[in-house]
Amino acid sequence: MKVEYKYNEQFLVLKETPNGDDFEFTLTFVDNKWKKKIEEIREYFDTNNILTDIHFYIHPNNRFQIIVRKDFYNEFIIQLFKQQIVEEIKWV
């Protein structure tokens, strides 16, 4: 089942691209107030014992690169929604 999501393009540029069996997300925010929300998502995934579920890379200028394993894709999108980075999720 495919997932569609919406976000506010005034404060975020979000790019999603396939990366082998994984998905690569690049999130670029207009300011750094969202860094805490990304850290909360990272903490959520750090609580499980799976080391390869998700990888976070922090870049300058409020840009985050996140590699998500295919079987954690939906859970990652839900966490974006929970942190109000994504405003709407729809399974199609």
C-alpha positions as CSV (number, residue, x, y, z in Angstrom):
1,M,0.0,0.0,0.0
2,K,1.4,3.4,-1.0
3,V,1.5,6.4,1.4
4,E,0.9,10.0,0.4
5,Y,1.6,12.9,2.7
6,K,1.4,16.6,2.7
7,Y,3.6,19.2,4.5
8,N,3.9,23.0,4.6
9,E,6.2,24.0,1.8
10,Q,6.7,27.4,3.3
11,F,8.9,26.0,6.1
12,L,10.1,22.7,4.6
13,V,11.6,21.3,1.4
14,L,11.2,17.5,1.5
15,K,12.7,15.2,-1.1
16,E,12.1,11.5,-1.0
17,T,14.1,9.2,-3.3
18,P,14.5,5.4,-3.5
19,N,18.0,4.3,-2.4
20,G,18.3,0.6,-3.3
21,D,16.0,-1.2,-0.9
22,D,15.8,1.9,1.3
23,F,14.4,5.4,1.0
24,E,16.4,8.6,1.3
25,F,14.8,11.7,2.7
26,T,16.3,15.1,2.5
27,L,14.6,17.7,4.8
28,T,15.6,21.3,4.6
29,F,13.9,23.7,7.0
30,V,13.8,27.5,6.8
31,D,14.9,27.8,10.4
32,N,16.5,25.6,13.1
33,K,13.4,25.4,15.4
34,W,12.6,22.0,13.8
35,K,15.9,20.4,14.9
36,K,14.4,19.3,18.2
37,K,11.6,17.5,16.4
38,I,14.1,15.6,14.2
39,E,16.0,14.7,17.4
40,E,12.8,13.3,18.9
41,I,12.3,11.1,15.9
42,R,15.9,9.9,16.1
43,E,15.4,9.1,19.8
44,Y,12.2,7.2,19.0
45,F,14.1,4.9,16.6
46,D,17.1,4.7,19.0
47,T,14.9,3.0,21.6
48,N,14.6,-0.2,19.5
49,N,17.4,-2.8,19.2
50,I,17.6,-2.5,15.4
51,L,20.7,-0.6,14.3
52,T,20.0,-0.5,10.6
53,D,16.4,0.8,10.7
54,I,17.2,4.5,10.1
55,H,20.3,6.6,9.7
56,F,20.4,10.3,10.4
57,Y,23.0,12.8,8.9
58,I,22.9,16.4,9.9
59,H,24.2,19.0,7.4
60,P,24.7,22.7,7.6
61,N,21.8,25.1,6.9
62,N,19.1,23.2,8.6
63,R,19.3,20.2,6.2
64,F,18.9,16.6,7.4
65,Q,19.5,13.5,5.3
66,I,17.7,10.4,6.6
67,I,18.0,6.9,5.2
68,V,15.0,4.7,6.1
69,R,14.9,1.0,5.7
70,K,11.9,-0.1,3.5
71,D,10.2,-2.0,6.4
72,F,10.4,1.1,8.6
73,Y,9.0,3.6,6.0
74,N,5.4,3.8,7.3
75,E,6.7,4.1,10.9
76,F,9.0,7.0,9.9
77,I,6.2,8.8,8.1
78,I,4.0,8.4,11.2
79,Q,6.7,9.9,13.3
80,L,7.0,12.9,10.9
81,F,3.3,13.3,11.4
82,K,3.5,12.9,15.2
83,Q,6.1,15.7,15.3
84,Q,3.9,17.9,13.0
85,I,6.5,18.0,10.3
86,V,4.0,16.2,8.0
87,E,0.4,17.6,8.2
88,E,-1.5,14.8,6.5
89,I,-1.0,11.1,5.8
90,K,-3.2,9.1,3.4
91,W,-2.8,5.4,2.4
92,V,-3.8,4.9,-1.2
